[in-house]
Amino acid sequence: MKEYCNLTSGQIAQLTAQGNRAENWDKVHVSGTFDPACVYNNSFFGEVNLGVIKEGTLCDGDLVLPVGISASTLRDCTVGDNCAIHNVKMLSGYTIGDDCLLFNIDEMTATIVDPSNGDSDFAWLEPMNENGGRRIMPFRGMTIGDAYMWARFRGQSKLMERLEAITRTKLRNEGYGYVGDSCVIKNSKRIHNVAVNSSAEDRSRIEECIMLGDGVVGYGCKLEYGIIAERFLLGEHVHLEFGLRLNDTVVGDNSTLARCEVGCSIIFPAHEQHHNNSFLIAALVMGQSNVAAGGTLGSNHNSRTADNEISAGRGFWPGLCVSLKHSSRFASYCLLSKADYPSELNITLPFALVNNNTSKDRLEVMPAYWWMYNMYAMDRNSRKFAARDKRLYKAQHVEFDNLAPDTAEEMIIGRDLIHLWTEESYREKRSEIEAHGMEKGKRKTVILKAGEGYKAYYDMLVYYAMKNLQALSEDEFQKLKASEDINIRNSARVTRWVNIGGQLIAEQDIKQLIDDIENGVLDNWDDIHARFDSLWQAYPEQKQRHAYQVLCYLSQKCSLDDAEWNRYKEEYQRIQQYVADQKVLTRKKDDTNEFRHATYWNDAERDAVLG
């Protein structure tokens, strides 16, 4: 904490001569070096604390401004060292970090939290459901997992009470208005009750006709070019731009939203939605996802009130002009072909292609489509999300690999469903394999290439398991195998994994976490985050244990003998070769497409452009 002192009579006289005025100069305090010559034409109201102000400049691209304060109004603020604040018409209720640049802002205000006011000082965010039944209270330092846990487990009334109580305590201690070090805010219209995390190493930027209210901006975020956002939480390195309209929404780390409208949603990390006319409302999208142009997700409610939801596993990819109705649910890595889907959907097969076949009036689902026909994209998705992760602080842990315990369990369920539906179709002597429970209504759902999908799921499970086990030395593998004999005999494989903001956690660990919050073992957010950290540290070993158990499941054995283990090694080599070949073949489809080459004058131009 800095120590502040009153201005001297000489400093007050100089400030007054330079066009400054104060409601009460006794309430204007300074700390460290203070050069009055850097402060001119300002108005000060209430308690104003100023850090070091001395001759110098701050730069943002071509914009160079002197350290100091000019042509601004400050009310009840604390300003850090070496800041440049110029032409800010109203700055009220904010704590500003060091080396911040604030320029040409109409209004930047924050509510002073008063414990005696009850709910009136606290802003609620209403994600996933428009009726407010999942509301949460955002705060500085809140992760995507925190927000999801609070919004998801509504049946745990004691948990809800504890989370609200510890959050109220945190907000009373810290308030709303906060801007971190080295932040740049310029040419903005209105910022109210917004906390901006920023540092010299990971700066945040807010600029060009921005209007924000009641939200939290994570480290390294960029907000620019005409966005309006109310009641929001942004993770780290989120990019909002080009006329976005956002409300009551949590946006995960490394995501980009632009030219679209998003409301009442929770979006996990690595989400892309930057095309015109896309619309997302009352939804949970578990990240590593992409919404194409013209998508209207949640365009129609199928009940009397706005209380429906859409839930999509990670890797969700609705194609051009996809229209979905509430309430719908999708397994991981579902690709939806261009269509206006007429009814609610519950797609239980992962890595599937979903198609609304209007000519035959039926829904078609092809399991394991990514593995069979788009291996290059499947492999690229796992690599690109990790490669694009430029976060420095990484408060939210994220599993980027598309083959992980959650998708492995979905594939096991998918194999069982395909087996069941195949037997039913055989008994009823159908020419096609029909599924049930995937679409509301009477028209049929047909599984395309069911046999190939069933085999592909097997290969994907072996590939997942061996990929996680191959790094083990022989001694480490034998140790794992010995521990698994005991584990398998006394408890079942972990079949339910909870995706908490991008971090995969075994269901029993989530239950223990909730119990510890309810019972006061974890009584603040720092303790809760420490538990998430410890679970993340344990995750690699858990994943190896799960991978071994998946192989045991496929072999229908409690333990793998040497023959089984050697067989899986051989199968892994076969599958690795298949993956390598398919990556080349699926990419080669683009390179040999004659229409793709038609736009170039010659091969030299094509190679110069495409590489």
N, C-alpha and C positions, 0 to 999 in steps of 0.2 A: 504494500500500500504506500502510495506517495504521501509526502507531507506537503501541505499547502499553506501558504501565508497570504496575508492581505496585501493589496497593492500599496505602495508608498504614495505620499501626497504628490511627489514629483511625477510618478508614473500616471496617476489619475489625471493630473493637469495636462500631460502630453497626450494621453488618450482622448481627453475631451477636445483638445485643440485639433486633433485629427479626425473629428466628426463622430467620435464614439459617444454613446450615452448609455447610462445604466439606471435601472429602477432603483438600485441601491448598490453603490460601489463597495460597501462592506461585504456583500455577498459574492463578489467576484474575486477569486483566489488564483494564485499562480504557484508553480512549483519549478524550481531550477532556474536556468537561464531564461529571462524574459526580456525581449526587446520590443518596447512599445511601438517603435517605428514600423513594425511588421503588422500592426493591427490598426485598421482605419475604417471609418464609415460603417460601424456596426451598432446594434442595440443588444443589451444584455438584460435579461429578466430572471428573477429567482436566483438559485444557487448555480454558479458557473465556475467550474474548475478548469484551468488551462495548464497544460504541460509545457515543456520546453518550446519556446518560440525564439528563433534566432535566424539570422540571414542565411538563406539557402534556397534551393529549388527542388521541386518534385516533377518528374516527367512521366507522361503516359503517351507513348508514341510521339507524335509531333506536338502534343500539348505540353507546354512547360509553364509551371506556375510557381510563384514564390511561396516559401514557407510563411505561414501567417494566416490572418483572418481579415476578410474585407467584404463590404456590401452584404452583410449577413445579419440575421437575427438569431440569437441563442437564448434558450430558456431551459433552466434546470438541466444542464449538460456537463459532462466531463470529457475533455478533449486531451488526447495523448500527446506525446512528444513529436515535434517536427511534422505537423500536419499542415496541409494547404486547404483552407476552407474559404471559398470565394463565391459570391453571388448565391448564397443559400438563403432563400426568403424566410424560412422558418426551420430551425433545428431545435427540437424540444424532446427532453426525456431520454436522450441517448448517451451512452458511453462509447466514445470513439477511441480506437486503438492508436498505436504509433504509426507514423509515416503514411497516414491516410490522405487521399486526395478526394475532396468533395467539391464539385463545381456545377454551378447552374442548376440548382435543384429548387423546385417550387415549394415542396412541403416534405419534411422528414420528421415525423413525430412519433412518440411512444407514450403509452399509458404508464403512469407511475402506479405500481401495484400497491394497493392499500388492503391489508388483511381484513379490515373491518367491512369491506364492501362485498364479501361473499363471492358469488359467481360473476359479478358485474365486471371485474377487471380481467377475467380470464377468457381467452378466445378458444372456442372448441372447433375442431376440424371433424367433418362428417364423411369418412371414406367408406367405400364399398357398398353403401346402401343410402339412398336418398332420404330415407325417413329418419335418419339420425340415430338409429339403433346401435351403431358401432362407433360412436363419436369418441375422439381422443383429444388430448390436450398437448399440442406440440411444444417442445422446449429445446433450447440450445444444447446440443450433445445427444439428442434423440437419434437413434439409428432406425433404419428401415425395419429391422427385426423388432425393435421396441414397439413401433407403430403397429406392425402386423399382430404381434402378440396381444396387444391391448384391444385391437379391433376384432380379432378372431375368437378368443376364448370368452365369449360373452356369457356362457353358461356358468362360469366360475365367478359368482357374485362377490365372494370374498377377495378374489384376485383383483376384480375391478375396483373395489374399495381401496385396496392397498396401493394400486398403481396411481389412482387419483390422489390419494393422500401424500405419497412421496413426491409426486409431481407438483402439487400445490406448494409444498415446502420448498422445493427447488426454485419455483418461479418467484416466490416471495423473497427468496434470498438474492436472486439474480435479476428479476424483472424481465422485460421484453427487449427494450431498445439496446442493441449492442452491435458494434461494427469492429471486426478484428483488425489486426495490424495489416498495413500495406494494401488495404482495400481501395478500389477506385469506384466512385459513384459520380456520374456526371450526366447532365442533360436529361434528368428524370423529373416526372410530374409529381408523383406522390408515393411516399414510402411511410407506412404506418404500422407500428408494432412488428417490426421485422428484425430478427437477429441474423447477422451476417458473419459467418466464420471465415477468417482470412488470416494469412500469415505472409511473411516476407518470402518464404519458400513456396507457398501455395496460395497465390493471390486470387481473390474473387473480384469480379467486375460486374457493375450494373450501369448500363448506359443507354442513351437514345430513347427517350419517350417511354419510360417505364412507369407502371402503376402497380404497387405492391401493398398488400395489407395482411397482417396477422400471419406471419410465416417465419420459417427458418431456412436460411441459405447455407449450404455446406461449403467446405473448403474447396477452392479451385473452381467455383461455379462461374458461368458467364450468362448474364441475362441482358438481352439487347434487342433493339429494333422493334419497339412497339408492343411489348407483351403486357397483359393484365393478369395478375395472379392474386387471389384472395384465399386465405386459409389454406396454407400449404406447408409441406416439409420437403426440402430437397436434400438428397444425399451429397456425396462429394463428386466433383467434376460433372455436374449436371449442366447442360446447355439448353437454355430456353431462348427462342428468338422468333422473329418474323411474324408478329401478329398473333402469337399463341394466346388462347383464353383458357385459364386454369383456375379451378376452384375445388376446395375440399379434397385435395389430392396429395398423396405421398409419392414422390418420384425417386427411384433408386439411383445409386451411384453410376457414373459413366453412361447416363442416358441423354438422349436428345429429343426435345419436343419443339415443333415449329409448325406454323401455318395451320393449326388445327384447334379443336376444342376438346378439352378433357375435364371431367368433373367427377367428384365423389368416387375416386378410385385409389387403389394401392398398386403401385408398379414397382417391381423388384429391379435390381441393377441390370444394366446393359439392355435398355429398351430403346428402340428407334421408332419415332413417329413424326416425320418431318415433311409430309406431303400435304397438299391442299385438300380440304374438305373431309378429312378423317375426323371421326367423332368417337369418343370413348366415354362411357358413363356407367357408374355403379358397377365397377368391375375390380377383380383381383387378377393381375397379370404377373406371373412369377418370373419375369425377366428373360434375358437373352432372346428377346422378341422383336418383331417388326410388324408395324401396321402400315399397309400400303395405302395409296391414294384412294379416296372415295369410300374407305371403310367406315361403316356405321355400326359400332359394336354396342348393343343395347339400345337400338333404335326404336324398340317397341316394348312396352310393359304388357305382360299378360295377366295382370290382376287388376283389382279395382283401385289400388293405390300404388305409388312409386316405391315399392318395397322389394323389388326383384334384384338379382345379382347375376353376374357372369364370373366364372372362375376358370382360369386358363393356366395350365402348368407351364414350366419354363420351356423356351423354344417355340412359343406360340407364333404362328405366321399366317394370318389371314391375307389372302391375295387381294388384287385390285377389286374395288367395289363390292367387297363382302359385306353383307348386312346380316346381323345376328340379333336374335330376340332374347330377352330375359325369360326364364332363367336357363342358362346353358353352362355346361362344364366340359373341359377338354383335358385329356391326358397330355403328358409332356411331348413337345415337338410335333404338334399337329400342324399340318399345312392345309389350308382351306382354299379350294379353287374358287375363281370368280363366280359369285352367285348371290342371289337374294334367298337366304335360307328361310323357309316359311314357318318353321316350328322350332320349339326348344330342342336342344341337342345335349346328349351326354355321351361324348366320344371316349371310350374306355381303352382304346388301343393306342399305345405311344408310337411316335415316329410315323404317323399315318397320314395318308392323303385322303381328304374328305371332298366329295364331289356331289353336288345337287344335280342329278341327271333329270332335267325337265322333260326330255323327249320320251323317257321311259317312266317318268313320274316315280322316281325312287331315289333313296340316298345310297351312295356308294362309298365304301371305306376300304382303302388298301393298307394293310398293316406293314410296318417296316419299310415304307416307301423310301425314306431317306437312305437307308442302308442299301437297298437294291438298285436305286436309280439316280441318286444324287450324293454319292460318297464324297465328292470333292467339297460340296457345300457343307456336308455334315462334319468333315474333318476341319474345314476352314472355320466353322463357327466356334469350335472348341478352342482353336488357336487364337483367333482374332480377338475374342473377348478378353483373354488373358493378356495378349500383347497390347491391347488398347487401354489397359488399366494403368493409368498414370497417377493414381492416388498416392499420396505420401503417408497419410495417417491411417487409412484402411480400418476405420472403426467398425465397419460392417464387413464381416467375413463372407466370402462368396465361393461357392463351388462352380467352376466354369466348365468342367468336363461334362459332355452330354451323356456319357456312360458313367453313372454313379449309382449309389445304393437306391435312390428314389426311382430312377428310370429302370434299374434292374428289376425291382419289385413290380413295376408296372408291366414289364415284359413277361414276367412269370404269370401274372394275372392274365395278360393277353393271350399267352399260349393256352392257358386253361379255357378261356372263353372260346378261342378258335376250335379247340378240341370238342368242346360241348356243342357248339353250333354245327360243326361238321357231322357229329353223330346224329343230331336231331334232323339235319337235312337228309342224311342217308336213310334214316328210319322212315321219314316221310316221303322218300323218293323224289326229292326236289332236284331240279337240274342245276340250281345255284345254291350256294351256301348263304343262308339268311340269318341275320342277327336280330336280336330284340333288345329293347331298352335304350337304344341310341337316339331315337327321335320320337317326339310326341306325335301321335296321330296313327292313322291306319295304313299308310303306305309302307312298303317293305324296305328294309335296309339290307343291301347285298354286300358281302365281303368279297372283294376282288383279290385274286391270287392268294387264297387262304393258305394253301400248302407251302408256297414259297415264303410267305410271311412267317409261318410257323417255324420253318427251318432257319429263316433269317434271325428270328428272335433267339434261337439256340446259339447260333454263331455269335451274336452280339453279347449274349451272356458269358460265353466262354472268353470272348475277347476282353470284356470288362474285367472278368475275374483274373485272367492271366496277366493282363496289363498291370494290375495292382500287386500281383504276387511275384512277378519276374524279378523285381528289384531285390527280393530277399535272398540272402545267402542260404546255403544248405542248412547251416546250423539254425538260422533264424526261422526258416521254414519248418524244420523239425520241432522247434520250440512252439511255433504257432500250431502245428498239427497236434502236438501233445496237449496243449491247452484247449484246443477245440474238441478233443474227445470228451473232456469233462464238460465243456460248455454245451455241446450238442445233447448230451445225455440228460442234462439237468434243466436246460431251457431251450426254447425254440429260437430259430433264426430271427433276427430283428427284421420284421416284415413291414413295419411302418416307420417311415422317416418323415420328419416334419421340416419343411422348407421355411425357415425363419428369416425372411428378408434376403435369402441367397445362401444362408448357412444351413446345411443339412444336419439335423440332430435326431438321434434315436428317440422314439416316442417315450420310453421310460425316463430318459434324461429330461425331457420337457416336463413330464409329470412331476419329477423331483424338483425341478426349477420352480414350478408353480407352487408346490407345497411349501418350499422354502420362502417364497415371497409372502404367501398367505400367513405363515407362522412367524414372520418377522426375522428369520435367519438372514434373509437378504432384505435390508430395510432402506436402501437407497439405490439410485440408478448406477452409481459407480460399482456397487457390489454386484448388481445384476450383470453389468457389462463384464466384470471380472469372471463371472461364471460362464458367460458366452465365450470368453477368451480361453478358459480352461477346457471347455468342451471342444473348441476348435483345435487345441493342442492334442487332444485325445483322438480326434477324428481320423487321421491317417491310419492309426492302428485299428480303429473300429472298422474302417473300410476294408482293410486287409482281412480282418476276421470275417466280415460279411462276404467278401469275395470267395474265401475258402468255403464258406457254408453254401454259397451258390453252386459251386462245383459239386459239393456233396449232395445237394438237392437234385442236380441234373443226373448224378450217378445213382441216386436213391440209396445212398449209403451214409452211415454216420461218420465215416472217416475214409480218406483216400489211401488205397494201398499204392505201392510203387508202380504197378502196372497201370493203374488209373491215372496216376500223376504223369507218367511218361506219355500216355495216350493224349492227355490234354496239352502237353508240351508240343506234340506233333500237330495237333489240331490248331494250336495257336500259330504255329509256323504257316500252316495252310491258310488260316484266316488273315494273317498279316500280309501274305502275298496277294490275297483277294482284295484287301483294302488298298494296297499299293496300286494294283492293276486298275481297280475301279476309280481311284482318284484321277489316274491318267485318262481313262476312257471317258469319264463324265466331263472332264475339262476339255478333252479333245473334241467333244461335240460342238463346243463354241468355236474352236480354232478351225474346224473344217466346214463350218457353216458358210456356204457361198454367199448368202445374203449379207452376212456380217462383213464380208470383204467388199461387197458391191459399193460401199460408200467411199472407198479409197481410190485415189488415182492410180497407185501402183503398190507393189509389195513394200517398197522402201518407205512410202508414206505410212502404210499400215504398221510396219515394224517400229517406226519412229514414234507413233502414237501409242501403240499397245505394248511395245517392248518385246 
